[in-house]
């Protein structure tokens, strides 16, 4: 009976009112379903299912001797119900800790709210439609760590390598947000930015940059664009995108999870020299007046400070096993090697400014 119930989910989405008919949690049974099969049944990425397990403890399948996670029919029913509730706008973090009976009550409440609209089923709101100029940023926006922050994943409708290419493409279907990823900002706003916004009928423009001077930021802000310094981690990127959700409604779009070969051997990194400049020296350098028209000296100091901090952070990271330890040693070495290169760059900047660094 349970297998027939599960297989029927492949034919149609489970309705909350169907699930709310059951008065008790499904009876336990031998685990029989792997995570890939459960994800397909729930119409969600495997990566998202794993986040539900690991971060939110929403479901706790058994682990076979082979290492595969195995779900019982009751586990599958719980995932299906959780999935339906999140599609109705409930955040997974707010419902993951509820037991099956409590989840049913949430389902009943949602069903009553839907029936209070005159019998009409309320359609999920439309997604935040994004046109992204920057393939790297587009890939980040679809990662699970970003999409998990959203009530409904955003829809990336087009990705381009340049503003000019995006402006030529255009679409009468329009977009809610044009996001331009730029390594830096110039004092002159590219003419293609407005042309791209017009071509896509974008309601809003967001410029995500890494480095810029104060004048460039002021010039860009005067255009009405949202200025965002590119977040270093996907969680912060997701939080920023989630902050835009009240502006536009959204509907469900399955995110694409990035695949990473975690078993690939780590490359070798040569010997890392010790730090040449301590934090006090870097702070002093950042506050010195510069003869350069740009703010490169300050940016070099910022990068160097961040690399030195990450190098120390990696050395102190907790390790669950030997693989963790090897990875953190590798990250520490990479940060140290990068730090040494930027120390050389800082020395060159200092010589250009006529300064002597100790």
Secondary structure, DSSP 4 states (H G I P E B T S, - for coil): -HHHHHHHTTTSPPPHHHHTT--SPPPP----EEHHHHHHHHTS-HHHHHHHHHTT-----EE-TTS-EEE-HHHHHHHHHHHHHHHTT--HHHHTT--HHHHHHHHHHHHHHHHTTTTPPPPPPPP-EEEEE-HHHHHHHTSHHHHTTSSS--EEEEEESSHHHHHHH--TT--SEEEEEEEE--SSPPHHHHHHHHHHT-SEEEEEEEE--HHHHHHHHTTTPEEEEPPSSHHHHHHHHHHTTTTS-----PPPPPP--TTSPPPP--PPPPPSS-HHHHHHHHTS--SSSS-HHHHHHHHHHHHHHHHHHHHH---SSHHHHHHHHHHHHHHHHHHHHHHHHHHHHHHHHT----
